Amino acid sequence: MTVPADAVADLLVVGFGPVGATLAGLAAHQGLSVVAVDRETDLFPLPRAAHCDHEILRILQELGCADEVVEAMQVNQGMDFLSASREPLLRFRSSGLAPTGWPASVLFHQPGFESALRRAVLATAADVRLGVGVATLDQRGDGVIATLDDGEQIQARYAVGCDGARSLVRERIGTSMHDLEFEEPWLVLDLLLSAPIAELPDRALQVCDPARPHTLVPMPWPRFRFEFMLLPGEDPEAIRHPERVRELLAAWIDPDLVDVERSAVYTFHGLIAREWRAGRVFLAGDAAHQMPPFLGQGMCSGMRDAANLAWKIAAVLQRGAPDGLLDTYQLEREPHVRAIVEAAVTFGRIICTTDPVEAAERDAQMLAAPREETDAPQGSPGLAEGPGIGPAGGALGEQPWIDGIRLDDLVGSRFALITSAPVPGDDPDRAWWSTWATALDAQTHPELLGLLGGQEAVVVRPDRYVLAAGPLHDLTSRAIKLLAPTRTSATLHPVEP
């Protein structure tokens, strides 16, 4: 659906990478009119992100492309931390199928992943405009006006900057970044294999070698990734020279057996924007936070931002929910992201130790601890209790199959009201719930008993996080407090033009 030049779109998405595409698609599924713009005319042809978890696959399920993406993925077997002599220091195994019904951890080739995602979004009513970017962005009254590179103006009720680490939108709202004081340059090498190489592992390796920390990442055939930390004072261009690359690879494999598809130096950061909202403008993805790649959660965190924000904007615009609901976006997502960034930085500091004495002490401590393989954490931490999360809430809801159909496919882009028995026809709140939720009960569908966990009722939000669990009346009161229209709205804080 193309928004006429003189119309006002519900949502302007600036940037059409994985995060922007996810937000545009989810918002369109919610029935919002969406315009998404990006200066690039096509997706980046080389891999960058290489990992996602079950929660991201569940988001892709809502967009209708999860099964296609999974077919081209490789299940992640786990991750080992090795000493310089390649002795295991710590071992994580992937935990297989998650309660969401999807593999807990998978590895992928980003161009294929992103191509499937874009096709799914382009099949929605979103108005996607490639080859043109946003030159200026201003807030006036109850909306946002964006002037594009070609001079066209787009009016929207809300705008979200999904425009990456050098975000124009972040610059426009004037927020600063909180620095977690991690900054390390790494060489990333994506290889094309002509035949299987026995020396390459089937799981990710973090090699904690003080002479040069490095990482090995298996990817779907015929690709494999190596990452090498640059040492202090090392020239980023010199380390990318083909002969230098051959020297680095030779410690593991015969360099003649591979072709280098991509060679690039990236500086890994731990940064979080202090303000994710200014009036009607929001930040998501790398525009809001950047993290080292050691947990493979950078792109995943951005896609979670999109899932959290899309339904809230729709609730405000379509059903009159209070504007304050949108303030729960940063309240929920920032602590969630911070926990992941801090964990990634902690792992990074373990891996990036270059002092031989400190590395020897680290190895001795880790080798002294039990080294049994343990399950890797599934996805990310839950959401803390707050305005949008009540008692017994905050966890990602399970997704059982019901009569051969996945739960989310039955619920759609709505809340799910799961009860132990059908809601009585004379329940005074039954009509209110019908406007917000798909109601299912465990008496009719025993598969839902696990999701109920012994409670009378559970409410699952459209981003699939549990709002709360407990007596139905209590949950209804909480939902009405969160979602029901109010007579006054929150004060906007416009960005000065």
C-alpha positions as CSV (number, residue, x, y, z in Angstrom):
1,M,0.0,0.0,0.0
2,T,1.5,3.3,-1.1
3,V,0.7,6.2,1.2
4,P,-0.4,9.2,-0.8
5,A,1.9,12.2,-0.6
6,D,-0.8,14.3,1.2
7,A,-1.7,11.5,3.7
8,V,-0.3,10.8,7.1
9,A,1.2,7.4,7.6
10,D,1.0,5.7,11.0
11,L,4.6,4.8,11.1
12,L,7.8,5.8,9.3
13,V,10.7,3.3,9.6
14,V,14.1,4.8,8.7
15,G,16.4,1.9,7.6
16,F,15.4,-1.4,6.0
17,G,18.0,-3.7,7.4
18,P,16.9,-6.7,9.4
19,V,15.6,-4.6,12.3
20,G,13.8,-2.1,10.1
21,A,12.3,-4.8,7.9
22,T,11.1,-6.7,11.0
23,L,9.4,-3.5,12.4
24,A,7.8,-2.6,9.1
25,G,6.5,-6.2,8.7
26,L,5.1,-6.5,12.2
27,A,3.5,-3.1,12.2
28,A,1.9,-3.9,8.8
29,H,0.6,-7.2,10.3
30,Q,-1.0,-5.0,13.1
31,G,-2.8,-3.1,10.4
32,L,-0.8,0.1,10.6
33,S,0.0,2.1,7.4
34,V,3.8,2.0,7.2
35,V,6.4,3.7,5.1
36,A,10.0,2.3,5.2
37,V,12.9,4.0,3.5
38,D,16.6,3.1,3.0
39,R,19.3,4.7,0.9
40,E,20.5,1.3,-0.3
41,T,18.7,-0.2,-3.2
42,D,19.5,-3.8,-2.3
43,L,20.5,-5.8,0.7
44,F,24.2,-6.0,1.6
45,P,25.5,-9.0,-0.4
46,L,28.0,-10.4,2.1
47,P,27.4,-12.0,5.6
48,R,27.6,-10.0,8.8
49,A,25.4,-11.4,11.4
50,A,25.6,-15.2,11.6
51,H,23.5,-16.4,14.5
52,C,20.0,-16.1,15.8
53,D,18.0,-17.9,18.5
54,H,14.5,-19.4,18.8
55,E,12.9,-16.1,19.8
56,I,13.9,-14.6,16.5
57,L,12.6,-17.6,14.6
58,R,9.3,-17.1,16.4
59,I,9.2,-13.5,15.2
60,L,9.9,-14.7,11.6
61,Q,7.0,-17.1,12.1
62,E,4.7,-14.2,12.6
63,L,6.1,-12.6,9.4
64,G,5.5,-15.9,7.5
65,C,9.1,-16.8,6.6
66,A,10.5,-18.9,9.5
67,D,10.2,-22.3,7.8
68,E,11.9,-21.0,4.7
69,V,14.8,-19.5,6.7
70,V,15.2,-22.6,8.9
71,E,15.6,-24.8,5.8
72,A,18.8,-22.9,4.9
73,M,20.2,-22.7,8.5
74,Q,22.6,-24.9,10.4
75,V,21.7,-25.9,14.0
76,N,24.3,-24.5,16.4
77,Q,25.9,-27.4,18.3
78,G,27.4,-25.1,21.0
79,M,30.5,-23.1,21.8
80,D,33.8,-24.0,23.4
81,F,36.4,-21.7,25.1
82,L,39.9,-23.0,24.4
83,S,43.3,-22.1,25.9
84,A,46.2,-21.2,23.6
85,S,47.1,-24.9,23.6
86,R,43.5,-25.6,22.6
87,E,42.6,-27.2,25.9
88,P,38.9,-26.8,26.7
89,L,38.3,-24.1,29.4
90,L,34.6,-23.9,29.2
91,R,32.0,-25.8,27.1
92,F,28.4,-24.9,26.2
93,R,26.1,-27.1,24.2
94,S,23.0,-26.0,22.4
95,S,19.9,-27.2,24.1
96,G,18.1,-28.4,21.0
97,L,14.4,-27.5,20.6
98,A,13.3,-24.6,22.8
99,P,9.8,-24.3,24.4
100,T,8.9,-21.9,21.7
101,G,8.9,-24.8,19.3
102,W,12.0,-23.7,17.4
103,P,15.6,-24.7,17.5
104,A,17.3,-22.9,20.4
105,S,20.3,-21.6,18.4
106,V,21.0,-21.6,14.7
107,L,23.7,-20.3,12.3
108,F,22.8,-18.7,9.0
109,H,24.1,-16.9,5.9
110,Q,22.8,-13.3,6.3
111,P,22.1,-12.5,2.7
112,G,19.8,-15.5,2.4
113,F,18.2,-14.8,5.8
114,E,17.6,-11.1,4.9
115,S,16.3,-11.9,1.4
116,A,13.6,-14.2,2.9
117,L,12.7,-11.5,5.5
118,R,12.4,-8.8,2.9
119,R,10.2,-10.9,0.6
120,A,7.9,-11.5,3.5
121,V,7.7,-7.8,4.4
122,L,7.2,-6.8,0.7
123,A,4.2,-9.1,0.6
124,T,2.5,-7.0,3.3
125,A,0.9,-3.6,2.8
126,A,4.1,-1.8,3.9
127,D,5.2,0.9,1.5
128,V,8.9,0.2,1.1
129,R,11.1,2.8,-0.7
130,L,14.6,1.9,-1.5
131,G,17.3,4.1,-2.9
132,V,16.2,7.2,-0.9
133,G,17.0,8.2,2.6
134,V,15.9,10.7,5.2
135,A,17.7,14.1,4.9
136,T,15.9,15.9,7.8
137,L,13.4,14.8,10.5
138,D,11.3,17.1,12.5
139,Q,8.4,16.9,15.0
140,R,5.5,19.2,14.7
141,G,2.4,19.0,16.9
142,D,1.0,15.4,16.8
143,G,3.3,14.0,14.1
144,V,6.7,13.7,12.4
145,I,7.7,15.3,9.1
146,A,10.6,13.6,7.2
147,T,12.2,15.2,4.2
148,L,13.7,12.6,1.9
149,D,16.9,13.0,-0.2
150,D,14.8,13.7,-3.3
151,G,12.8,16.5,-1.6
152,E,9.6,14.5,-1.0
153,Q,8.1,15.0,2.5
154,I,6.5,12.1,4.5
155,Q,4.2,12.8,7.4
156,A,3.8,10.1,10.0
157,R,2.4,9.8,13.5
158,Y,5.5,8.1,14.7
159,A,9.0,7.4,13.4
160,V,11.6,4.8,14.4
161,G,15.3,5.1,13.5
162,C,16.5,1.6,12.5
163,D,19.4,3.3,10.7
164,G,22.4,1.6,12.3
165,A,25.4,2.6,14.4
166,R,25.8,6.0,12.6
167,S,22.1,6.8,13.0
168,L,20.9,10.1,11.7
169,V,17.8,9.7,13.8
170,R,19.8,9.3,17.0
171,E,21.7,12.4,16.1
172,R,18.4,14.2,15.5
173,I,16.9,13.4,18.9
174,G,20.2,14.5,20.5
175,T,20.8,11.6,22.8
176,S,24.3,10.4,23.9
177,M,25.6,6.9,24.3
178,H,26.6,5.2,27.5
179,D,29.9,3.5,26.9
180,L,30.6,0.2,28.7
181,E,34.3,0.7,27.9
182,F,34.8,-2.1,25.5
183,E,36.5,-1.3,22.2
184,E,38.5,-3.9,20.3
185,P,39.2,-4.1,16.5
186,W,38.8,-7.5,15.0
187,L,39.5,-8.9,11.5
188,V,36.5,-10.9,10.2
189,L,37.2,-13.5,7.4
190,D,34.3,-15.2,5.6
191,L,35.6,-18.2,3.7
192,L,34.2,-20.3,0.9
193,L,35.1,-24.0,1.1
194,S,35.5,-26.2,-2.0
195,A,35.4,-29.4,0.0
196,P,34.9,-30.4,3.7
197,I,38.0,-29.7,5.9
198,A,38.4,-32.1,8.7
199,E,40.3,-29.7,10.9
200,L,37.3,-27.3,11.1
201,P,35.0,-27.7,14.1
202,D,31.3,-28.2,14.0
203,R,30.8,-25.8,16.8
204,A,31.9,-22.3,17.6
205,L,35.3,-21.9,19.2
206,Q,36.6,-19.0,21.3
207,V,40.4,-19.4,21.4
208,C,41.7,-17.4,24.4
209,D,45.2,-17.1,23.1
210,P,47.0,-14.1,24.5
211,A,49.3,-14.1,21.4
212,R,46.2,-13.4,19.3
213,P,42.6,-14.1,20.5
214,H,40.5,-15.5,17.7
215,T,37.1,-17.1,17.0
216,L,35.9,-19.9,14.7
217,V,32.3,-20.0,13.6
218,P,30.8,-22.8,11.4
219,M,28.2,-21.5,8.9
220,P,25.9,-23.3,6.5
221,W,27.8,-25.0,3.7
222,P,30.0,-23.9,1.9
223,R,31.0,-21.1,4.3
224,F,33.1,-20.8,7.5
225,R,34.1,-17.7,9.5
226,F,37.3,-16.8,11.3
227,E,37.7,-13.7,13.5
228,F,41.1,-12.5,14.7
229,M,41.7,-9.7,17.2
230,L,44.1,-7.0,16.2
231,L,47.0,-6.4,18.5
232,P,47.8,-2.9,19.9
233,G,49.2,-0.7,17.1
234,E,48.5,-3.2,14.4
235,D,47.6,-1.7,11.0
236,P,44.0,-2.7,9.9
237,E,45.0,-2.6,6.3
238,A,48.1,-4.6,6.7
239,I,46.4,-7.4,8.5
240,R,43.9,-7.7,5.6
241,H,46.7,-8.3,3.1
242,P,46.3,-11.7,1.4
243,E,49.6,-13.0,2.5
244,R,48.9,-12.0,6.1
245,V,45.5,-13.6,6.0
246,R,47.1,-16.9,4.7
247,E,49.5,-16.8,7.7
248,L,46.6,-16.4,10.2
249,L,44.6,-19.2,8.6
250,A,47.6,-21.6,8.3
251,A,47.5,-22.2,12.1
252,W,44.2,-24.2,11.5
253,I,43.9,-25.1,7.8
254,D,45.6,-25.2,4.5
255,P,44.8,-21.7,3.0
256,D,44.8,-23.1,-0.5
257,L,41.6,-25.0,0.3
258,V,39.5,-21.9,0.8
259,D,38.6,-18.6,-1.0
260,V,38.2,-15.5,1.1
261,E,34.7,-14.1,0.4
262,R,35.0,-11.2,2.7
263,S,37.8,-9.6,4.7
264,A,36.9,-6.6,6.9
265,V,38.1,-5.0,10.2
266,Y,35.3,-4.1,12.7
267,T,35.7,-2.4,16.0
268,F,33.5,-4.2,18.6
269,H,31.8,-1.8,21.0
270,G,29.6,-1.9,24.1
271,L,27.3,1.1,23.7
272,I,23.7,1.9,24.8
273,A,21.8,5.1,24.0
274,R,20.6,7.0,27.0
275,E,17.3,8.0,25.5
276,W,15.4,5.7,23.1
277,R,12.4,8.0,22.7
278,A,12.0,11.7,22.1
279,G,8.3,12.5,21.7
280,R,7.2,10.6,18.6
281,V,10.6,9.4,17.5
282,F,12.2,6.1,18.7
283,L,15.5,4.3,18.2
284,A,15.9,0.5,17.6
285,G,18.7,-1.9,16.8
286,D,22.2,-0.6,16.4
287,A,20.9,3.0,16.6
288,A,20.0,2.3,20.2
289,H,22.7,-0.2,21.2
290,Q,25.8,-1.9,20.0
291,M,27.5,-5.0,21.5
292,P,30.5,-7.3,20.9
293,P,29.5,-10.3,18.9
294,F,30.6,-13.0,21.4
295,L,27.0,-14.1,22.2
296,G,25.6,-13.6,18.7
297,Q,22.9,-11.3,20.0
298,G,23.4,-8.0,18.2
299,M,20.8,-8.4,15.4
300,C,18.6,-10.5,17.7
301,S,18.4,-7.7,20.2
302,G,17.3,-5.3,17.5
303,M,14.6,-7.6,16.2
304,R,13.3,-7.9,19.8
305,D,13.1,-4.1,19.9
306,A,10.9,-4.2,16.8
307,A,8.6,-6.9,18.3
308,N,8.3,-4.9,21.5
309,L,7.5,-1.6,19.8
310,A,5.2,-2.6,16.9
311,W,2.3,-3.8,19.0
312,K,2.5,-0.9,21.4
313,I,2.3,1.7,18.6
314,A,-0.6,-0.2,17.1
315,A,-2.4,-0.3,20.5
316,V,-2.0,3.5,20.9
317,L,-3.1,4.3,17.4
318,Q,-5.8,1.7,16.7
319,R,-7.4,1.0,20.1
320,G,-6.7,4.2,22.1
321,A,-4.3,2.8,24.6
322,P,-2.6,5.6,26.6
323,D,0.6,7.2,25.1
324,G,2.4,6.2,28.3
325,L,2.3,2.6,27.0
326,L,5.1,3.6,24.6
327,D,7.3,4.6,27.5
328,T,7.4,1.0,28.6
329,Y,9.5,0.3,25.4
330,Q,12.8,1.6,26.8
331,L,11.8,0.6,30.4
332,E,11.6,-3.0,29.2
333,R,14.2,-3.2,26.4
334,E,17.1,-1.3,28.0
335,P,17.6,-3.5,31.0
336,H,17.2,-6.5,28.7
337,V,19.8,-5.2,26.3
338,R,22.1,-4.1,29.1
339,A,22.2,-7.6,30.6
340,I,23.2,-9.0,27.2
341,V,25.7,-6.3,26.4
342,E,27.3,-6.7,29.8
343,A,27.5,-10.5,29.4
344,A,29.0,-10.1,25.9
345,V,31.6,-7.6,27.3
346,T,32.4,-10.0,30.1
347,F,33.0,-12.8,27.7
348,G,35.0,-10.4,25.5
349,R,37.3,-9.5,28.3
350,I,37.9,-13.2,29.1
351,I,38.6,-13.8,25.4
352,C,40.6,-10.7,24.7
353,T,43.2,-11.0,27.4
354,T,46.6,-10.4,25.8
355,D,48.8,-10.3,28.9
356,P,50.5,-13.8,29.2
357,V,50.5,-13.7,33.0
358,E,46.8,-12.7,33.3
359,A,46.0,-15.3,30.7
360,A,47.8,-18.1,32.6
361,E,46.0,-17.1,35.8
362,R,42.6,-17.1,33.9
363,D,43.4,-20.6,32.4
364,A,44.4,-22.0,35.8
365,Q,41.2,-20.8,37.4
366,M,39.0,-22.1,34.6
367,L,40.8,-25.4,34.4
368,A,40.4,-25.9,38.2
369,A,36.6,-25.6,37.9
370,P,34.4,-28.5,36.7
371,R,34.5,-28.6,32.9
372,E,31.4,-30.6,32.1
373,E,29.5,-29.4,29.1
374,T,26.5,-27.3,30.2
375,D,23.5,-26.0,28.4
376,A,23.9,-22.6,26.9
377,P,21.3,-20.0,28.0
378,Q,18.2,-20.0,25.7
379,G,17.8,-16.7,24.1
380,S,17.9,-13.9,26.6
381,P,16.7,-12.9,30.1
382,G,13.1,-12.2,30.8
383,L,11.5,-8.8,31.3
384,A,11.4,-7.4,34.8
385,E,8.1,-6.6,36.5
386,G,6.9,-3.1,35.7
387,P,4.0,-1.3,34.0
388,G,3.8,-3.8,31.1
389,I,4.7,-6.9,33.1
390,G,2.8,-8.1,36.2
391,P,3.1,-10.9,38.7
392,A,4.4,-14.2,37.3
393,G,5.0,-12.4,34.0
394,G,8.1,-11.5,32.1
395,A,9.1,-14.8,30.6
396,L,8.8,-15.7,26.9
397,G,5.6,-17.8,26.6
398,E,5.8,-21.3,25.5
399,Q,4.3,-22.3,22.1
400,P,2.7,-25.7,21.9
401,W,1.1,-27.2,18.9
402,I,-2.7,-27.3,19.0
403,D,-4.5,-29.6,16.7
404,G,-1.5,-29.5,14.3
405,I,-1.3,-25.7,14.4
406,R,1.3,-23.6,16.3
407,L,-0.2,-21.5,19.0
408,D,0.9,-18.1,17.5
409,D,-0.7,-19.0,14.2
410,L,-4.0,-19.4,16.1
411,V,-3.6,-16.2,18.1
412,G,-2.3,-13.9,15.3
413,S,-0.9,-10.4,16.1
414,R,-3.1,-10.1,19.2
415,F,-2.9,-10.9,22.9
416,A,-3.5,-14.5,24.0
417,L,-5.9,-15.0,26.9
418,I,-5.2,-18.6,28.1
419,T,-7.6,-19.8,30.8
420,S,-8.0,-23.1,32.6
421,A,-11.7,-23.3,31.6
422,P,-13.8,-21.3,29.1
423,V,-14.6,-17.8,30.1
424,P,-18.3,-17.8,31.1
425,G,-20.6,-16.2,28.7
426,D,-21.9,-13.8,31.4
427,D,-18.4,-12.7,32.4
428,P,-18.7,-8.8,32.4
429,D,-15.2,-8.5,30.9
430,R,-15.7,-11.0,28.1
431,A,-16.6,-8.4,25.5
432,W,-13.6,-6.2,26.5
433,W,-11.2,-9.1,26.0
434,S,-12.7,-10.0,22.7
435,T,-11.4,-6.7,21.3
436,W,-7.8,-7.3,22.4
437,A,-7.2,-11.1,22.6
438,T,-7.7,-14.5,21.2
439,A,-9.2,-16.6,24.0
440,L,-8.2,-20.3,24.4
441,D,-8.8,-22.6,27.3
442,A,-7.0,-25.7,28.6
443,Q,-10.2,-27.6,29.0
444,T,-10.7,-27.5,25.3
445,H,-7.0,-27.7,24.5
446,P,-5.1,-29.6,27.1
447,E,-1.8,-28.7,25.3
448,L,-2.1,-25.3,27.0
449,L,-1.7,-26.8,30.6
450,G,2.0,-26.3,30.5
451,L,1.7,-22.7,29.6
452,L,-0.8,-22.1,32.4
453,G,1.6,-23.6,35.0
454,G,-1.2,-24.3,37.4
455,Q,-2.6,-20.7,37.2
456,E,-6.3,-19.9,36.5
457,A,-5.3,-17.6,33.6
458,V,-2.2,-16.3,31.7
459,V,-2.1,-13.3,29.4
460,V,0.5,-13.4,26.6
461,R,1.3,-10.1,24.8
462,P,1.6,-9.8,21.0
463,D,5.4,-9.9,21.4
464,R,4.9,-13.3,23.1
465,Y,6.1,-12.3,26.5
466,V,3.8,-13.2,29.4
467,L,2.0,-10.1,30.7
468,A,1.0,-11.8,34.0
469,A,-0.5,-15.0,35.4
470,G,-3.0,-15.5,38.2
471,P,-6.8,-15.1,38.8
472,L,-8.6,-14.0,35.7
473,H,-10.2,-11.0,37.4
474,D,-6.7,-9.7,38.5
475,L,-5.3,-10.1,35.0
476,T,-8.3,-8.2,33.5
477,S,-7.8,-5.3,35.9
478,R,-4.1,-5.2,35.1
479,A,-4.7,-5.3,31.4
480,I,-7.3,-2.6,31.5
481,K,-5.0,-0.3,33.5
482,L,-2.3,-0.8,30.9
483,L,-4.3,-0.6,27.8
484,A,-7.6,1.2,28.4
485,P,-7.8,4.8,27.0
486,T,-7.2,7.7,29.3
487,R,-8.6,11.2,29.1
488,T,-5.1,12.8,29.1
489,S,-2.0,11.7,27.1
490,A,1.7,12.0,28.0
491,T,3.4,15.3,27.1
492,L,5.4,15.1,23.9
493,H,9.0,16.4,23.8
494,P,9.5,17.7,20.3
495,V,12.9,17.8,18.7
496,E,13.8,21.4,17.8
497,P,14.0,21.9,14.1
